[in-house]
């Protein structure tokens, strides 16, 4: 099929490159001329494992990028909207969605043939059959359902493994205002014959995305609340508690006498909190929508509050060992919100660094991939280390924030560099507590 995708951010570009590699003819559209030029030169503007190679295999052949939205819409049968929906604290900002819809509508006005417009951005329930549909109708002068279709197709890509996730989806949610919209959208995904497909209306499709992410966030905050109580009670290691919980038949399967944990258990671990562009924003947006409609979301409200408290927990743990932080150098290992990405949005490293700087500490940050991103995201005053060795040599204590593989070897590296007694506060409980002399972490008492 011929598909245009508006927005070459994370979701748009990964979807575009993957759909092109599956055989579709894809045109990526962005207002940013520099991004468009980079994509056409085979250089993805973001870091994502495997993206560059895949982009280079399709660029100029099955995929191209342009700033000309109208021609892209005219040259294709389906347009996916994958523009950003930033959150301002009260609601998600639909300016970019609306802008895209106005331009897509204007392009639809100039053509006779049926066109399907699909929202792929995460939007609160009611957006697609509300503002999206009405803007398209107004700007095209055509009727939705008769002259063009409207769909909603949430993405479930986890950063760092987005290509793998797109190419091996666990489900495909086809939201549509009518059967023709759903059928057309189904054709886009006909290249994934063995994947469970669910057809529904656009509001339900929108809610499925929020429900999925809210569940993951809830599991994380659940683990963190238990971790905090474990510390208060004393004598409990919450990482072990959660391992015991994972063994339940609800969360593991038994194979040849061995227990294999289900993937969901990777969200049931104590830590310094969740970040990223999805979980914090999506939960907040749903809470805000509930509030606006007179339906308070008490549980999800607490999920956010617990998460916001975790960075301070890290500082408390550090200060148990080092009551005076003034003038001390604290290494932050990992600045990205998770491993496998350079994305620093809502990374716990940011509030942790702020809290340290406020207490007069010197913050020495290091990340194997996110250093460039970190230079304009970390609070002013942060110093950046060239490598892990420098942190180990210069720091008075270290805090581990991101589960990078490089850090798994810390016990050995500490030995090798002659600093076996350097204090490590493990915000991800990545390292075996027995393997480091001076170790503490979330959920440990
Ligand atoms: C998430 C969902 O996983 C994905 O399905 C959805 O489509 C988008 O949002 P992503 O934001 O890329 O993906 O990251 P994810 O791997 O889910 O991790 C989210 C955050 O939670 C990270 O900061 C991670 O470090 C943190 N986390 C994860 C915890 O704090 N504790 C855990 O037990 C697991």
Boltz pocket constraint, residues with backbone or C-beta under 6 A from the ligand:
constraints:
  - pocket:
      binder: B
      contacts: [[A, 155], [A, 156], [A, 157], [A, 158], [A, 159], [A, 160], [A, 213], [A, 216], [A, 220], [A, 223], [A, 265], [A, 266], [A, 267], [A, 268], [A, 269], [A, 270], [A, 271], [A, 272], [A, 273], [A, 274], [A, 275], [A, 276], [A, 277], [A, 278], [A, 279], [A, 337], [A, 338], [A, 401]]
      max_distance: 6.0
